[in-house]
Amino acid sequence: MARHIPILKWLTFVTVVYSGTLTVLFMSSSPPLTPCSQMDESLKVNKDATIKETVNIPESVQNGDNKEWGPHKMTLIVPFRDRLEELLEFAPHIQEYLTRKHVRHEILVVNQVDSLRFNRGSLINVGVLESSSDCDYIAMHDVDLLPLNDALDYSYPGDGPFHISAPDLHPLYHYHSFIGGIILLTKFHFKMVNGMSNRYWGWGREDDEFYVRLKKAGLLKTKWIEKDGESVPEYEVRRPKNITTGLGTFHHIHDRRQRPRDNKRYFDQKEKTSKLDRETGLNNVKYEVLSRHKLTVNGTGFTMLEVKLKCDYEKTPWCLKEADHHLIKKYVTPIPPR
């Protein structure tokens, strides 16, 4: 049974199925921009852009859910857009890694298919809301970060948020409050802080705001240190200990030359995203699930959600790509990017 998957970029897939295993070869090119006036229309699909959906997934690839491995089950949430070659490498790797460690899990790829700028925080919120009810904790997991050391702990984070890709282990980011890449939380704790902000369109800073949410909620370890003759609190995220592989702990597969970061700041975005967001989060993320597919790649089963996010142009006009700014002059006066 074959179904069309709507994708913002024009993609050509060649699929070969062997005993329930999906192998995908692809080519991509930049699409024409979809203006704001067409955002509510159904996304057009290239007649050649097809992918076969596995209806009966073999027992051996059903999301690594073996109840003999323990009472807890994790939803591994992958916020995603236009990184298919990375997903093809990531999915089999993480499935084999977690299965080897006997971590019960499901893999949920949340694919943003609208014409807005990428919003990692909103996609993670969607992933939590759409995750299986029998999963009691989540991993917020970048698709371009592959764990290599079996000593990393993906088990239930009952003591509080657990940041796996710690600053002394992550290949790129090393500041103390960094909590991006891979972090585990119970669903209870994620809901306690109302998830992630929905204001961060484009690349970066949503994790820094999430760190403040965790700190305000008392979910970080606190120790008192002497500074300038006074005792002041220092907040610590729970992280791996006794990992000897250092910056070789992960394989980072993102190519910045092929996919440069969308890190421009438009309108009053810099001002509005430099402080704690007390208005948006898990309880008011606006989205539509266009389709849900159970797929396999080289024997790895996962679910892909095709998600269309929705934007309030008056409150966050920077959700639009620069080429679309002229369509919202009635809401805001454009300011040059910073």
C-alpha positions in Angstrom: 0.0 0.0 0.0 1.5 3.3 -1.1 0.6 6.8 0.2 1.7 10.2 -0.8 3.5 12.2 1.9 3.3 16.0 1.5 6.7 17.6 1.8 7.7 21.3 1.4 10.8 20.5 -0.7 10.5 18.8 -4.0 11.9 15.3 -3.4 12.3 12.3 -5.6 12.4 9.0 -3.7 13.3 5.6 -5.1 12.0 3.0 -2.7 12.9 -0.6 -2.6 11.2 -2.9 0.0 12.8 -6.1 1.1 10.8 -8.1 3.7 9.4 -5.0 5.4 12.7 -3.0 5.1 12.5 0.4 3.4 15.6 1.7 1.6 15.3 5.3 0.4 17.5 7.1 -2.2 16.6 10.7 -2.8 17.5 13.9 -4.6 16.3 17.3 -3.5 16.2 20.9 -4.8 14.9 24.2 -3.4 11.2 24.7 -4.1 9.4 27.9 -5.1 8.4 29.9 -2.0 4.8 29.4 -0.8 3.4 32.9 0.0 1.4 33.5 3.2 -1.8 33.7 1.2 -1.5 30.1 0.3 -0.5 28.8 3.7 -4.0 27.4 4.5 -4.2 25.6 1.2 -3.4 21.9 0.9 0.3 21.5 0.1 0.9 20.2 -3.4 2.7 16.9 -3.9 5.0 16.0 -6.7 3.5 13.1 -8.5 6.9 11.4 -8.3 7.3 12.1 -4.6 6.0 8.8 -3.1 7.1 6.6 -0.3 5.8 3.2 0.6 4.3 2.8 4.0 4.8 -0.4 5.8 1.4 -1.7 7.0 2.5 -4.8 8.9 5.8 -4.0 10.7 7.7 -7.2 11.8 7.8 -7.9 15.5 11.5 -7.3 15.6 11.2 -3.7 14.5 8.2 -2.5 16.5 9.9 0.5 18.2 12.0 -1.4 20.6 9.1 -2.1 23.0 10.1 -5.1 25.0 8.3 -5.1 28.4 10.9 -7.3 29.9 13.3 -4.4 29.8 11.5 -2.5 32.5 8.3 -0.6 33.5 9.3 2.7 31.8 9.0 3.6 28.1 10.5 6.6 26.3 9.2 8.6 23.3 12.3 9.7 21.4 11.1 12.9 19.7 13.0 14.1 16.6 12.0 17.6 15.4 12.6 17.4 11.7 12.6 19.2 8.3 14.4 18.5 5.1 17.2 16.3 6.5 16.2 13.0 5.1 19.8 11.7 4.5 20.5 12.4 8.2 17.4 10.6 9.3 18.4 7.6 7.2 21.6 7.4 9.1 20.1 8.4 12.5 17.1 6.0 12.7 19.0 2.7 12.4 21.8 3.9 14.6 19.6 5.0 17.5 17.4 1.9 17.3 20.3 -0.4 17.5 21.9 1.6 20.3 18.8 1.7 22.5 17.9 -1.9 21.8 21.4 -2.9 22.8 21.0 -1.0 26.1 17.5 -2.5 26.6 15.7 0.9 26.7 12.0 0.6 25.9 11.2 3.3 23.3 9.3 4.6 20.4 10.7 6.9 17.7 8.5 9.8 16.7 9.8 12.0 13.9 7.8 15.3 13.8 8.1 16.7 10.3 7.3 20.4 9.8 5.7 20.6 6.3 4.3 24.2 6.3 6.1 27.2 4.6 6.9 28.9 7.9 10.4 29.1 9.5 11.5 26.0 11.4 10.2 25.9 15.0 12.0 23.2 17.1 10.2 24.1 20.3 6.7 23.8 18.8 7.6 20.5 17.1 8.7 19.0 20.4 5.5 20.2 22.1 3.6 18.5 19.3 5.6 15.3 19.8 4.7 15.2 23.5 1.0 15.7 22.8 1.0 13.1 20.0 3.2 10.5 21.9 1.8 7.1 23.0 0.0 7.2 26.3 2.1 4.3 27.6 5.3 6.4 27.4 6.1 8.1 30.6 9.2 10.0 29.6 10.7 11.7 26.5 14.0 12.3 24.8 14.3 15.6 22.9 16.8 14.4 20.3 18.5 16.2 17.4 18.6 14.1 14.3 22.3 15.0 13.6 23.7 13.8 16.9 24.5 10.1 17.2 25.6 8.6 20.5 28.7 6.4 20.3 29.5 5.6 24.0 27.4 2.8 25.6 27.9 4.3 29.0 25.5 7.1 28.2 22.3 6.7 30.2 18.9 6.9 28.4 16.9 5.4 31.3 14.0 7.0 33.2 15.1 10.4 34.6 13.1 10.2 37.8 15.4 12.6 39.7 14.9 15.4 37.2 15.9 16.5 33.7 19.0 14.6 32.5 21.1 16.3 29.8 23.0 13.6 27.8 24.9 15.8 25.4 26.7 17.7 28.1 28.9 20.8 27.3 32.1 18.8 27.9 30.8 16.0 25.5 28.9 17.9 22.7 31.1 18.5 19.6 30.1 22.2 19.3 28.5 23.8 22.3 30.3 24.1 25.7 28.7 26.8 27.8 27.5 25.9 31.3 23.7 26.4 30.7 23.6 24.6 27.4 20.9 21.9 27.4 20.4 21.3 23.7 21.1 18.3 21.6 19.7 15.5 23.8 17.9 15.9 27.0 15.6 13.5 28.9 12.5 14.5 31.0 9.6 12.8 32.5 6.3 13.8 30.9 5.2 15.1 34.3 8.2 17.5 34.5 7.7 18.6 30.9 4.1 19.5 31.6 5.1 21.1 34.9 7.0 23.8 32.9 4.4 24.0 30.2 6.8 22.5 27.6 8.8 24.7 25.3 8.1 28.3 24.1 6.4 28.6 20.7 8.0 31.9 20.0 11.3 30.7 18.6 11.1 30.6 14.8 14.3 30.1 13.0 17.4 28.5 14.5 18.6 28.7 18.1 17.9 30.0 21.7 14.8 27.9 22.4 16.9 25.7 24.6 18.3 28.6 26.6 14.7 29.7 27.3 13.8 26.2 28.3 16.8 26.2 30.8 15.2 29.2 32.5 11.9 27.3 32.7 13.5 24.4 34.4 15.4 26.6 36.8 12.2 28.6 37.8 10.4 25.3 38.4 13.1 24.1 40.8 14.0 21.1 38.5 17.8 21.9 38.5 20.2 21.0 41.2 21.2 24.0 43.3 24.4 24.4 45.2 25.7 27.4 47.1 29.0 28.9 46.2 31.0 31.8 47.6 31.2 34.8 45.2 32.5 38.3 46.2 32.2 37.3 49.9 28.6 36.2 49.6 26.8 32.8 49.2 25.0 32.7 45.8 23.1 29.8 44.2 24.5 28.0 41.2 22.2 25.8 39.2 23.3 22.5 37.7 21.7 20.3 35.2 22.0 16.5 35.8 24.5 15.2 33.3 26.6 12.0 32.6 29.6 11.3 34.9 32.8 9.4 34.3 32.5 9.5 30.5 36.1 9.2 29.2 35.4 9.7 25.5 35.2 13.5 25.7 34.3 15.3 22.4 34.3 11.9 20.7 31.2 10.7 22.6 28.9 11.7 19.7 29.1 11.7 15.9 27.8 15.0 14.6 26.5 14.5 11.0 25.2 18.0 10.1 26.9 19.8 7.2 26.6 23.6 7.7 27.8 24.3 4.2 24.9 22.3 2.7 22.3 23.5 5.2 23.2 26.9 6.7 21.5 27.9 9.9 18.5 30.2 9.7 19.7 32.4 12.6 18.5 35.9 11.4 16.4 38.0 13.8 13.5 40.0 12.2 11.2 42.7 13.5 11.4 42.8 17.3 12.3 39.1 17.6 15.6 39.7 19.4 13.9 41.7 22.1 10.9 39.4 22.5 12.9 36.2 22.7 15.6 37.4 25.1 13.4 36.8 28.2 11.3 34.1 29.7 8.1 33.5 27.7 5.2 33.3 30.2 2.5 33.1 27.5 3.2 30.2 25.2 4.0 26.5 25.5 2.6 23.0 25.5 -0.9 24.2 26.4 -1.4 26.5 23.4 0.8 25.2 20.5 -1.2 25.6 17.3 -0.9 22.8 14.8 -2.5 20.3 12.5 -1.4 16.8 11.9 -1.8 16.2 8.2 -0.8 12.5 8.2 0.8 9.8 10.4 2.9 7.1 8.8 4.6 4.0 10.3 7.8 3.5 8.3 10.8 1.3 8.4 14.4 2.1 7.3 16.8 -0.8 7.2 14.7 -2.7 9.7 14.1 0.3 12.0 10.5 1.1 12.7 9.4 4.7 13.5 6.4 7.0 13.2 6.5 10.1 11.1 4.0 12.9 11.7 3.4 15.4 8.9 2.7 18.6 10.9 1.5 22.0 9.8 2.3 24.7 12.5 0.2 27.8 12.8 1.5 31.3 13.5 0.0 34.5 15.0 1.4 37.1 12.6 0.6 39.9 15.0 2.5 38.5 18.0 5.4 36.6 16.2 5.7 38.0 12.6 9.2 36.6 12.5 7.7 33.2 11.9 7.6 34.2 8.2 10.5 33.8 5.8 12.0 37.1 4.7 10.6 36.9 1.2 7.0 36.8 2.7 7.4 39.9 4.9 5.6 42.2 2.4 2.4 40.2 2.9 2.0 41.3 6.5 2.5 45.0 6.3 -0.9 45.6 7.8 0.4 43.9 11.0 3.9 45.3 11.5 6.6 47.5 10.0 9.6 45.5 8.9 12.9 46.1 10.6 16.2 45.0 9.0 17.5 41.6 10.3 20.1 41.8 13.1 
